């Protein structure tokens, strides 16, 4: 009867107090299960002996922090890294976060955000940033203070290690394998920071100077973790590099000057030597020769040899020539070839000898112009009747018609007259050379004996002997020569001379033969050792006229030129063109 009355009283009290339905969360046996919450409508107190004055259960927060510690391990220096700590609430009431701090405050860690309250059965994140500016250990404690009645303070150890830089060289060692002389070889070397701190590579060099070359354009380099740069190592081997070695193997040490300390990398290469190229002018056996334009030069590479006994081939080329020249090599692939300069200027003929594996060496012969060169060229005057026919019209004509009507049929002659000489002074050939054309035989026993001593070098006296006459020595070296003769067209005609003596030389242009009434304009150029000294004002000429184009005055090894526009020689021998 009492239990029932009590029950009725309590029920009445609950009913009276509960104006609206309510849900109350009560912790059931926290000690047994802190994570299990019972939610429902319950009557507080026992039915038997119920005291309606007892309060409902209090809402209590319960903090749970995870993880218990944070360890970043080894990290990259200077690179921020963030980890998270969770503050959870397993209680029935809201958890207030009173404070979150790091002790000590300057240990390299900092808080990015701090929650102020955690709702029941929820968790909030505390991001912690590690910034390790230097290598070494970083230690601190994350202190979390809440209103949890049981555990108001939780301490989470923080630990990290700022790593060091580590230089890795790839490949290591650097092995070129077989490198052929001539083409050589290059290898790209990668320098990579495989560590956790910035490092710098200040420079690189070879210890022994065996012949390897390094391109240091990418240095100095500052490398962060996982960053890299490259170097290029090149070897252009020569026979001299192998002098004194028992085998054709080059070794050296590449030393890198890095902030982590000097680092050595071994480098090696096996060398395949090339044929030793030797090239000279055939007759003088010299590597430099002076010739006039139009004069063939014979280049000889027969003294080339292969030190290792490999088979090899010859390849010739004109490596340097004046602008506009089309001179080439005749006899390609042979030990001896011919090259004919077609313009005044400097030529370099290059021999490359290559073995069966691709190793090669080169040798040059330099072909220079003679000390003095006079060049004559000409074209029809603007009022020449042949100007009425253009190239297309002339091309449609027969050869006979073309020769009678089209331009380019005139014959002008260039004369270089020595000091004290006269126009038309062709001298005479020795009796033994009566059958030699123009008294200028080359290539046999009469090459030096079949010489005229006339002082006018022109088509009828192409290679006179001026040495003894001008105070020089017998022989062709210091004599003039008509290098190019043109009997129909527009030139050029070229006369050249080596080692000119002091005196006044006259340049005369004679209009020898006008085949079709073709008044002509002549131009003379004078070159001093291949350099254009002067271009003389163009002069109009008619058949039979002899234009005194210039006087070349030689004084103490230097030229003074006096141009002669409009001055003609009236004493032209009648047979000047027919001798």
C-alpha positions as CSV (number, residue, x, y, z in Angstrom):
1,X,0.0,0.0,0.0
2,X,2.9,2.4,0.9
3,X,4.8,1.5,-2.4
4,X,1.7,2.3,-4.4
5,X,1.1,5.5,-2.6
6,X,4.6,6.6,-3.2
7,X,4.4,5.6,-6.7
8,X,1.2,7.5,-7.2
9,X,2.8,10.6,-5.5
10,X,5.8,10.6,-7.6
11,X,3.9,10.0,-10.7
12,X,1.7,12.8,-9.8
13,X,4.6,15.0,-9.2
14,X,6.3,14.1,-12.5
15,X,3.0,14.7,-14.3
16,X,2.6,18.1,-12.7
17,X,6.1,19.2,-13.3
18,X,6.2,18.0,-16.9
19,X,4.1,20.7,-18.6
20,X,5.5,19.6,-22.0
21,X,7.2,16.3,-22.9
22,X,11.0,16.4,-22.4
23,X,14.0,14.3,-23.3
24,X,16.7,14.1,-20.6
25,X,20.2,12.6,-21.2
26,X,21.6,10.8,-18.3
27,X,24.9,9.2,-17.9
28,X,24.5,5.5,-17.1
29,X,27.3,4.0,-15.2
30,X,30.2,6.3,-16.5
31,X,32.8,4.2,-14.8
32,X,31.6,1.2,-16.7
33,X,31.2,2.7,-20.1
34,X,32.2,6.3,-20.8
35,X,31.1,6.1,-24.3
36,X,27.6,4.7,-23.9
37,X,24.8,7.1,-23.4
38,X,21.1,6.2,-22.6
39,X,18.6,8.6,-23.9
40,X,14.9,8.4,-22.8
41,X,12.3,9.6,-20.4
42,X,13.0,8.1,-17.0
43,X,11.7,8.6,-13.5
44,X,14.5,9.5,-11.1
45,X,14.7,7.5,-7.9
46,X,13.2,4.2,-6.9
47,X,9.5,3.6,-6.9
48,X,9.8,2.3,-3.4
49,X,10.5,5.2,-1.1
50,X,10.6,7.8,-3.9
51,X,11.4,11.3,-2.8
52,X,9.9,13.7,-5.2
53,X,12.3,16.3,-4.0
54,X,15.5,14.6,-5.6
55,X,17.0,16.5,-8.6
56,X,17.4,15.1,-12.1
57,X,21.0,13.9,-13.1
58,X,23.6,16.7,-14.0
59,X,25.0,17.0,-17.6
60,X,28.7,16.4,-17.4
61,X,31.5,16.9,-20.1
62,X,34.2,14.2,-20.7
63,X,37.3,15.2,-22.6
64,X,39.2,12.7,-24.8
65,X,42.4,13.8,-26.7
66,X,43.9,11.9,-29.6
67,X,46.6,11.1,-30.4
68,X,48.4,10.9,-27.1
69,X,51.6,12.3,-28.8
70,X,52.7,13.7,-32.2
71,X,56.0,12.7,-33.8
72,X,56.7,14.2,-37.3
73,X,59.8,12.2,-37.7
74,X,62.5,13.7,-40.0
75,X,61.2,16.7,-41.9
76,X,62.5,19.1,-44.6
77,X,64.1,22.1,-43.1
78,X,62.3,25.3,-43.8
79,X,59.2,23.6,-45.2
80,X,56.1,23.9,-42.9
81,X,54.3,20.7,-42.0
82,X,50.9,20.5,-40.3
83,X,49.6,17.7,-38.0
84,X,46.3,17.5,-36.1
85,X,45.2,16.8,-32.5
86,X,41.6,16.0,-31.9
87,X,39.7,17.1,-28.7
88,X,36.7,14.9,-28.3
89,X,33.8,15.1,-25.9
90,X,32.3,11.8,-24.7
91,X,30.3,13.4,-22.0
92,X,26.7,14.5,-21.8
93,X,27.4,18.2,-21.4
94,X,29.3,20.7,-23.6
95,X,33.1,20.7,-23.1
96,X,34.6,24.2,-22.7
97,X,38.2,24.5,-23.9
98,X,39.8,26.8,-21.5
99,X,43.2,27.1,-23.0
100,X,45.5,25.4,-25.5
101,X,49.2,26.3,-25.4
102,X,52.6,25.0,-26.5
103,X,55.5,24.8,-24.0
104,X,58.0,26.2,-24.7
105,X,56.4,28.7,-27.1
106,X,59.6,29.1,-29.2
107,X,60.3,25.4,-29.9
108,X,59.4,25.5,-33.6
109,X,55.7,24.6,-33.3
110,X,52.7,26.9,-33.5
111,X,48.9,26.6,-33.3
112,X,46.9,27.5,-36.4
113,X,43.4,27.3,-34.7
114,X,42.0,26.6,-31.2
115,X,38.3,25.6,-30.6
116,X,36.5,27.1,-27.6
117,X,33.8,24.4,-27.1
118,X,33.2,20.8,-28.0
119,X,29.6,19.5,-28.1
120,X,28.7,16.1,-26.6
121,X,29.7,13.2,-28.8
122,X,31.7,15.5,-31.1
123,X,35.3,16.4,-31.7
124,X,37.2,19.5,-32.8
125,X,40.6,19.7,-34.5
126,X,43.6,21.6,-33.3
127,X,46.1,22.0,-36.2
128,X,49.7,22.3,-35.1
129,X,52.3,23.6,-37.6
130,X,55.9,22.5,-37.4
131,X,58.4,24.9,-38.9
132,X,62.0,23.6,-38.5
133,X,64.3,26.4,-39.8
134,X,67.4,24.4,-39.0
135,X,68.6,20.8,-38.8
136,X,68.2,19.3,-35.3
137,X,65.7,18.0,-32.8
138,X,62.5,19.9,-31.9
139,X,60.7,19.0,-28.7
140,X,57.6,20.6,-27.0
141,X,54.4,19.8,-25.2
142,X,50.9,20.7,-26.3
143,X,48.9,21.6,-23.2
144,X,45.1,21.4,-23.4
145,X,43.0,22.8,-20.5
146,X,39.2,22.1,-20.4
147,X,36.4,22.0,-17.9
148,X,36.4,18.2,-17.7
149,X,35.9,17.7,-14.0
150,X,37.9,14.4,-14.0
151,X,40.9,15.4,-16.3
152,X,41.1,19.2,-16.6
153,X,44.5,19.1,-18.3
154,X,45.9,16.9,-21.0
155,X,49.6,17.1,-22.2
156,X,50.5,15.9,-25.7
157,X,54.3,15.5,-26.4
158,X,55.4,17.0,-29.7
159,X,58.6,15.9,-31.4
160,X,60.3,16.4,-34.8
161,X,63.8,16.3,-36.3
162,X,64.9,18.8,-38.9
163,X,66.9,16.8,-41.4
164,X,70.1,17.6,-43.3
165,X,70.8,18.0,-47.0
166,X,72.3,15.0,-48.9
167,X,73.9,15.4,-52.3
168,X,73.4,12.5,-54.7
169,X,75.2,12.4,-58.0
170,X,73.8,10.4,-60.8
171,X,75.4,8.5,-62.4
172,X,78.2,7.7,-60.1
173,X,80.9,6.8,-61.1
174,X,80.7,8.7,-64.5
175,X,81.8,6.2,-67.1
176,X,82.0,7.4,-70.7
177,X,82.7,4.1,-72.2
178,X,84.7,4.4,-75.5
179,X,85.1,7.9,-76.7
180,X,86.4,8.6,-80.2
181,X,88.9,11.2,-80.9
182,X,87.4,14.0,-83.0
183,X,83.6,13.8,-82.2
184,X,84.3,13.3,-78.5
185,X,81.4,12.8,-76.1
186,X,79.4,14.5,-73.4
187,X,77.6,13.1,-70.3
188,X,74.8,14.9,-68.4
189,X,75.4,14.6,-64.6
190,X,72.5,15.2,-62.3
191,X,73.1,16.7,-58.8
192,X,70.1,16.0,-56.6
193,X,69.3,16.9,-53.0
194,X,68.0,13.6,-51.5
195,X,68.0,15.1,-47.9
196,X,65.8,17.3,-45.8
197,X,67.6,20.6,-45.8
198,X,68.7,23.1,-48.4
199,X,72.2,22.6,-49.7
200,X,74.3,24.6,-52.2
201,X,76.8,23.4,-54.8
202,X,79.2,26.3,-55.2
203,X,81.5,24.9,-57.9
204,X,83.0,21.9,-59.6
205,X,86.5,21.1,-60.9
206,X,88.7,18.2,-61.9
207,X,91.5,17.2,-59.7
208,X,94.0,15.8,-62.2
209,X,93.4,17.6,-65.4
210,X,93.2,14.5,-67.5
211,X,91.3,16.3,-70.3
212,X,87.7,16.2,-69.1
213,X,85.9,19.6,-69.2
214,X,82.9,20.6,-67.2
215,X,80.3,23.2,-68.0
216,X,79.6,25.1,-64.8
217,X,77.0,27.5,-66.2
218,X,74.4,26.0,-63.8
219,X,76.6,26.7,-60.7
220,X,76.4,27.9,-58.1
221,X,73.1,26.2,-57.4
222,X,70.9,26.1,-54.2
223,X,68.9,22.9,-54.0
224,X,65.9,22.3,-51.7
225,X,64.8,18.8,-50.8
226,X,64.1,16.8,-53.9
227,X,65.4,19.6,-56.2
228,X,68.1,19.0,-58.7
229,X,70.4,20.6,-61.3
230,X,72.5,19.2,-64.1
231,X,76.1,19.5,-65.2
232,X,77.6,18.6,-68.6
233,X,80.9,16.8,-68.6
234,X,82.7,16.7,-72.0
235,X,85.7,14.9,-73.3
236,X,87.4,15.8,-76.6
237,X,90.3,13.4,-76.5
238,X,93.6,13.8,-78.2
239,X,96.7,11.7,-78.6
240,X,98.6,14.0,-76.3
241,X,96.3,13.2,-73.4
242,X,97.5,9.6,-73.6
243,X,101.2,10.3,-73.5
244,X,102.8,8.2,-70.8
245,X,99.8,6.0,-70.2
246,X,100.1,2.2,-70.4
247,X,96.6,2.0,-72.0
248,X,94.3,4.5,-73.7
249,X,92.2,5.0,-70.5
250,X,91.7,8.4,-69.0
251,X,90.7,8.8,-65.3
252,X,90.0,11.8,-63.2
253,X,88.1,12.9,-60.1
254,X,85.3,15.4,-60.3
255,X,85.2,17.4,-57.1
256,X,82.0,19.1,-56.1
257,X,82.3,22.0,-53.7
258,X,79.0,21.6,-51.7
259,X,77.7,23.1,-48.4
260,X,77.5,19.6,-47.1
261,X,81.2,19.2,-47.7
262,X,83.4,18.3,-50.7
263,X,82.2,15.3,-52.7
264,X,84.3,13.4,-55.2
265,X,83.0,11.4,-58.2
266,X,85.3,9.2,-60.3
267,X,85.3,9.8,-64.0
268,X,86.8,7.6,-66.7
269,X,86.8,7.0,-70.5
270,X,88.5,4.7,-72.9
271,X,89.9,6.5,-75.9
272,X,89.9,5.4,-79.6
273,X,92.6,7.5,-81.3
274,X,92.0,8.9,-84.8
275,X,94.3,8.9,-87.8
276,X,96.9,11.6,-87.5
277,X,96.0,13.9,-90.4
278,X,98.7,15.7,-92.3
279,X,98.1,18.0,-95.2
280,X,100.5,20.2,-97.2
281,X,100.7,21.9,-100.5
282,X,102.1,19.2,-102.8
283,X,105.1,21.1,-104.3
284,X,106.3,23.4,-101.5
285,X,105.3,20.9,-98.7
286,X,104.1,23.9,-96.7
287,X,100.7,24.4,-95.0
288,X,100.4,27.9,-96.3
289,X,100.8,28.9,-100.0
290,X,100.2,32.0,-102.0
291,X,98.6,31.7,-105.5
292,X,96.7,33.8,-107.9
293,X,93.0,33.3,-108.6
294,X,92.5,30.6,-111.2
295,X,95.8,28.9,-110.3
296,X,95.3,25.2,-109.3
297,X,96.6,24.2,-105.9
298,X,97.4,20.6,-105.2
299,X,96.9,19.4,-101.6
300,X,98.6,16.3,-100.4
301,X,97.5,14.2,-97.4
302,X,99.6,11.1,-98.1
303,X,101.6,11.5,-94.9
304,X,98.6,10.8,-92.8
305,X,98.9,7.6,-90.6
306,X,96.7,5.7,-88.2
307,X,98.5,5.0,-84.8
308,X,96.3,2.0,-84.0
309,X,96.3,0.5,-87.4
310,X,92.6,1.0,-88.2
311,X,91.4,1.6,-91.7
312,X,90.6,5.2,-92.5
313,X,89.2,7.4,-95.2
314,X,90.1,10.9,-96.6
315,X,87.5,13.7,-96.8
316,X,88.4,17.1,-98.1
317,X,86.5,20.4,-97.9
318,X,86.9,24.1,-98.5
319,X,86.3,25.3,-94.9
320,X,86.8,29.0,-95.7
321,X,86.4,31.0,-98.8
322,X,85.7,34.5,-100.0
323,X,82.1,35.5,-100.3
324,X,80.7,34.5,-103.7
325,X,83.3,31.8,-104.3
326,X,82.2,28.4,-105.7
327,X,85.6,26.8,-105.5
328,X,85.5,23.1,-104.6
329,X,87.8,20.1,-104.3
330,X,88.5,17.8,-107.2
331,X,89.5,14.2,-106.4
332,X,87.4,13.8,-103.2
333,X,88.3,10.7,-101.2
334,X,91.9,10.6,-102.5
335,X,95.1,11.4,-100.7
336,X,95.9,14.2,-103.2
337,X,93.3,16.6,-104.5
338,X,93.1,19.9,-106.4
339,X,91.4,23.2,-105.6
340,X,91.4,26.2,-107.8
341,X,90.7,29.6,-106.2
342,X,88.1,31.5,-108.3
343,X,88.2,34.8,-106.5
344,X,90.8,36.9,-104.7
345,X,90.8,36.0,-101.0
346,X,91.7,33.6,-98.3
347,X,90.9,29.9,-98.6
348,X,91.2,27.1,-96.1
349,X,91.2,23.6,-97.4
350,X,90.6,21.0,-94.7
351,X,91.5,17.4,-94.6
352,X,89.5,15.1,-92.2
353,X,90.8,11.6,-91.8
354,X,88.3,9.2,-90.1
355,X,88.8,5.7,-88.9
356,X,86.2,2.9,-89.2
357,X,84.9,3.7,-85.7
358,X,84.3,7.4,-86.4
359,X,87.3,8.9,-84.7
360,X,88.8,11.7,-86.8
361,X,91.4,14.4,-86.9
362,X,91.7,17.4,-89.2
363,X,94.5,19.3,-90.9
364,X,94.3,22.6,-92.8
365,X,96.2,24.1,-95.7
366,X,95.7,27.9,-96.1
367,X,95.7,29.3,-99.6
368,X,96.3,33.0,-99.6
369,X,96.2,35.5,-102.5
370,X,99.4,36.8,-103.8
371,X,100.7,40.1,-102.4
372,X,99.3,42.2,-105.3
373,X,96.3,41.3,-107.5
374,X,94.7,43.4,-110.2
375,X,91.3,42.4,-111.5
376,X,89.6,43.6,-114.7
377,X,85.9,43.1,-115.5
378,X,83.7,44.7,-118.1
379,X,80.2,44.9,-119.5
380,X,78.6,46.4,-122.6
381,X,77.8,50.1,-122.5
382,X,74.2,51.1,-122.1
383,X,74.0,52.2,-125.8
384,X,75.6,49.0,-127.2
385,X,73.3,47.6,-130.0
386,X,73.5,44.2,-128.5
387,X,71.5,45.5,-125.5
388,X,68.4,45.2,-127.6
389,X,68.4,41.4,-127.1
390,X,67.7,40.1,-123.6
391,X,68.8,36.7,-122.2
392,X,65.6,34.9,-123.4
393,X,65.9,36.3,-126.9
394,X,69.6,35.2,-127.1
395,X,68.8,31.8,-125.7
396,X,66.3,31.2,-128.6
397,X,69.0,32.0,-131.2
398,X,71.4,29.6,-132.8
399,X,75.0,29.7,-131.6
400,X,76.1,31.5,-134.8
401,X,73.3,34.2,-134.4
402,X,74.2,34.6,-130.8
403,X,77.8,35.3,-131.6
404,X,76.9,37.9,-134.1
405,X,74.1,39.8,-132.3
406,X,74.2,39.2,-128.5
407,X,76.4,40.9,-125.9
408,X,79.5,39.3,-124.4
409,X,81.6,39.1,-127.6
410,X,84.2,41.7,-126.7
411,X,87.9,40.9,-125.7
412,X,89.7,43.2,-123.3
413,X,93.2,42.6,-122.1
414,X,94.8,43.5,-118.7
415,X,98.4,44.6,-118.6
416,X,100.6,45.0,-115.6
417,X,103.8,46.9,-116.6
418,X,106.8,46.8,-114.4
419,X,108.8,49.9,-113.4
420,X,110.8,51.0,-116.4
421,X,108.8,48.8,-118.7
422,X,106.6,49.6,-121.7
423,X,103.3,48.4,-123.0
424,X,103.8,45.5,-125.3
425,X,107.2,44.6,-123.8
426,X,106.6,40.8,-124.0
427,X,110.3,39.9,-124.2
428,X,111.1,36.6,-126.0
429,X,111.2,32.9,-125.2
430,X,114.5,31.1,-125.0
431,X,115.2,29.1,-128.2
432,X,114.7,25.8,-126.4
433,X,111.1,26.8,-125.6
434,X,110.0,27.8,-129.1
435,X,107.2,25.2,-129.0
436,X,106.0,26.3,-125.5
437,X,102.7,28.2,-125.7
438,X,103.0,31.7,-124.3
439,X,106.5,30.8,-122.9
440,X,104.8,29.7,-119.7
441,X,105.3,26.0,-119.5
442,X,104.6,24.3,-116.3
443,X,105.0,20.7,-115.0
444,X,108.2,19.6,-116.7
445,X,111.9,20.2,-116.9
446,X,111.4,23.5,-118.7
447,X,109.3,25.1,-116.0
448,X,112.1,27.5,-114.9
449,X,114.0,27.8,-118.2
450,X,111.1,28.7,-120.5
451,X,110.6,32.2,-119.1
452,X,110.5,35.6,-120.8
453,X,112.0,38.6,-119.2
454,X,109.6,41.1,-120.7
455,X,108.2,43.7,-118.4
456,X,104.6,43.7,-119.6
457,X,102.7,40.8,-118.0
458,X,99.7,40.1,-120.2
459,X,98.1,37.4,-122.3
460,X,101.2,37.1,-124.5
461,X,103.7,37.1,-121.6
462,X,101.8,35.2,-118.9
463,X,104.6,34.4,-116.5
464,X,107.7,36.5,-117.1
465,X,110.9,36.3,-115.1
466,X,111.0,39.5,-113.1
467,X,113.2,38.4,-110.3
468,X,116.7,39.3,-111.6
469,X,115.4,42.3,-113.5
470,X,113.7,43.8,-110.4
471,X,116.5,43.0,-108.0
472,X,115.0,39.7,-106.8
473,X,115.9,36.0,-107.2
474,X,115.4,33.7,-110.2
475,X,112.3,31.5,-109.9
476,X,108.6,31.9,-109.9
477,X,107.9,32.9,-106.3
478,X,108.3,36.6,-106.8
479,X,107.1,36.8,-110.4
480,X,103.9,38.2,-111.9
481,X,101.4,35.9,-113.5
482,X,98.3,36.2,-115.6
483,X,96.1,34.0,-113.5
484,X,92.9,34.3,-115.5
485,X,92.5,35.3,-119.1
486,X,89.1,35.9,-120.8
487,X,88.9,36.3,-124.6
488,X,85.1,36.6,-124.9
489,X,82.7,37.7,-122.3
490,X,82.9,40.0,-119.3
491,X,86.0,38.9,-117.5
492,X,87.5,38.7,-115.1
493,X,91.1,38.9,-116.0
494,X,93.5,38.7,-113.1
495,X,97.3,39.5,-112.9
496,X,99.0,38.9,-109.6
497,X,102.5,39.4,-108.1
498,X,104.4,38.3,-105.0
499,X,107.1,40.3,-103.2
500,X,106.8,43.4,-105.4
501,X,109.9,45.6,-105.5
502,X,109.7,49.4,-105.1
503,X,108.8,51.4,-108.1
504,X,105.9,52.5,-110.3
505,X,103.7,49.8,-111.8
506,X,101.2,50.7,-114.5
507,X,97.8,49.1,-114.9
508,X,96.6,49.3,-118.5
509,X,93.3,48.0,-120.0
510,X,93.4,47.5,-123.8
511,X,90.2,46.9,-125.8
512,X,91.7,44.3,-128.1
513,X,88.8,43.1,-130.2
514,X,85.2,44.4,-130.7
515,X,83.5,41.6,-132.6
516,X,80.0,43.1,-133.0
517,X,80.3,46.9,-132.3
518,X,80.1,46.5,-128.5
519,X,81.3,49.7,-126.7
520,X,82.3,48.5,-123.3
521,X,82.7,49.9,-119.7
522,X,85.7,48.5,-117.8
523,X,86.2,48.3,-114.1
524,X,89.5,47.7,-112.3
525,X,90.0,46.5,-108.7
526,X,93.3,46.4,-106.8
527,X,93.9,44.0,-103.9
528,X,96.7,44.2,-101.4
529,X,97.2,40.8,-99.8
530,X,93.6,39.9,-100.4
531,X,92.2,43.1,-99.1
532,X,90.5,45.4,-101.6
533,X,92.7,48.5,-101.9
534,X,90.6,50.4,-104.5
535,X,88.0,50.2,-107.2
536,X,88.8,52.5,-110.0
537,X,86.1,54.6,-111.6
538,X,84.5,52.6,-114.5
539,X,85.8,53.8,-118.0
540,X,84.1,53.5,-121.4
541,X,86.3,52.0,-124.1
542,X,86.1,51.3,-127.8
543,X,88.2,48.9,-129.8
544,X,91.9,49.8,-129.9
545,X,91.9,52.1,-127.0
546,X,94.3,51.5,-124.1
547,X,93.2,53.0,-120.8
548,X,95.9,53.8,-118.3
549,X,93.7,52.8,-115.3
550,X,96.2,53.4,-112.5
551,X,99.7,53.9,-111.4
552,X,100.6,51.7,-108.4
553,X,103.5,53.3,-106.6
554,X,105.5,51.0,-104.2
555,X,107.5,52.8,-101.5
556,X,109.2,51.0,-98.6
557,X,106.7,48.1,-98.6
558,X,103.5,50.2,-99.0
559,X,101.3,51.0,-101.9
560,X,100.3,54.5,-103.1
561,X,97.7,54.3,-105.8
562,X,97.1,57.0,-108.5
563,X,93.9,56.4,-110.4
564,X,93.8,57.6,-114.1
565,X,90.2,58.1,-115.2
566,X,90.0,59.2,-118.8
567,X,93.7,58.9,-119.6
568,X,94.6,56.8,-122.6
569,X,97.9,55.7,-124.0
570,X,98.2,56.9,-127.6
571,X,101.4,54.9,-128.3
572,X,99.8,51.5,-128.4
573,X,101.7,49.1,-130.7
574,X,99.7,48.1,-133.7
575,X,100.3,44.4,-133.1
576,X,99.7,44.5,-129.3
577,X,96.8,42.0,-129.7
578,X,98.3,39.7,-132.3
579,X,101.7,38.8,-131.0
